């Protein structure tokens, strides 16, 4: 590990990577400049250094849009959507952008993903999504998900949980 990188991490709690800092700061001007000059793929995965990443969710190479969703960087999130970033791409732990949005708690990003995926008939509330909302303390998002999910889907989730819990 580069000593300068380690010192920065100790001082701020964040890694020194310029692109990641740009996303965390939602600096759209700098991000657009880098995106164009470096010809960044909108579906690029971020190679996070797991030793210098304090947030376990971010240790499995999230995509740019997942990282932006986690940090609530709405300007960069919208820009990546316009650049055709795929909301269904997963990090190495198979988590989608919606999980990162739930963890970050930005309601505008959560609603954008829900709307985009509902229009494409790709959105489905799962046990994992509900569990993640609770795990990340996003109780309002949890309530919103329950309110916007059909009773039939909720019953399927409940039955599936009962079956799994009885097996385990």
Secondary structure, 3 states (H helix, E strand, C coil): CCHHHHHHHHHHCCCCCHHHHHHHCCCHHHHHHHHHHCCCCCCCECCCCHHHCCCHHHHCCCEHHHHHHHHCCHHHHHHHHHCCCCCCCCCCCCCCHHHHHHHHCCHHHHHHHHHHHHHCCCCCCCHHHHHHHHHCCCHHHHHHHHHCCCHHHHHHHHHHHHHHHHHC
